[in-house]
Amino acid sequence: MNNKHFGCLALGLFILLMAHWTNASYKKLRSARDAEEMSRSAYDGAVFARSAEQRKMVILKRNTIDSREYLNQWEPYIKQAKNAQFGEALINLRIKQGGIITLSQVYETVDHVKGGTIPETLNAKLVFEDDYVKTLNWLADLEGSFPAVRVSNCKLSKGQSGNDIKMELSLDIPIINSENDQDPQA
């Protein structure tokens, strides 16, 4: 074999290598185009799903506007007692403002299910004995100033003197922002 044969053989091998490289590059290009096409179709599907969910959200907001406004009006009343000590202070302040004779006061915190709307409540067991008009007006004023407070038990009986009434009262005060919760707005 002479130099011409080696040259032709080298040229043939070079042409085969170029053809192989071109074929491999074409396969890579084709797979990249297929991946691009799949990505575009997935993107289009995601955009369509997003716009559908946005439409659903707009419809849901429109359908629930009355309920949300109602709940927003109640939010300040529900969040009046930030913790148990604050709830006790609110009740004691109302008792002092009303000038009601208090026989006993017992407060306890009751935990509810974690993650619920109202994580805990302050249960106040109060016993009063005073003039019946004054005592019942005080209770009405308490319910008016704390509409979220639930009267779970109210037992009325005759007091020791003429116009006196003895009232055994159990109140449940919702505690939304307790010390254990972190306020996301803070």
ZIGIKA-V904061 format. One record per backbone hydrogen bond with DSSP energy under -0.5 kcal/mol. CO is the residue of the C=O (numbers start at 1). NH is the residue of the N-H. Records with the same first field share a line. If there is no record, write none. Layout:
CO->NH, NH
This chain:
2->6
3->7
4->8
5->9
6->10
7->11
8->12
9->13
10->14
11->15
12->16
13->17
14->18
15->19
16->20
17->21
18->22
19->23
20->24
21->25
22->26
23->27
24->28
25->29
26->30
27->31
28->32
29->33
30->34
31->35
32->36
33->37
34->38
35->39
36->40
37->41
38->42
39->43
40->44
41->45
42->46
43->47
44->48
45->49
46->50
47->51
48->52
49->53
50->54
51->55
52->56
53->57
54->58
55->59
56->60
57->61
58->62
59->63
60->64
62->65
64->68
65->69
66->70
67->71
68->72
69->73
70->74
71->75
72->76
74->77, 78
75->79
77->80
80->82
81->176
83->87
84->88
85->89
86->90
87->91
88->92
89->93
90->94
91->95
92->96
93->97
94->98
95->99, 100
100->102
101->103, 129
104->127
106->125
108->123
109->111
110->121
113->116
117->119
119->112
120->175
121->110, 123
122->124, 173
123->108, 125
124->126, 171
125->106
126->169
127->103, 104
128->167
130->165
131->135
132->136
133->137
134->138
135->139
136->140
137->141
138->142
139->143
140->144
141->145
142->146
146->149
149->151
150->152, 172
153->170
154->156
155->168
157->166
161->164
163->132
164->159
165->130, 167
166->157, 168
167->128, 169
168->155
169->126
170->152, 153
171->124, 173
172->150, 174
173->122
174->176
175->120
176->178
178->181
181->183
183->186
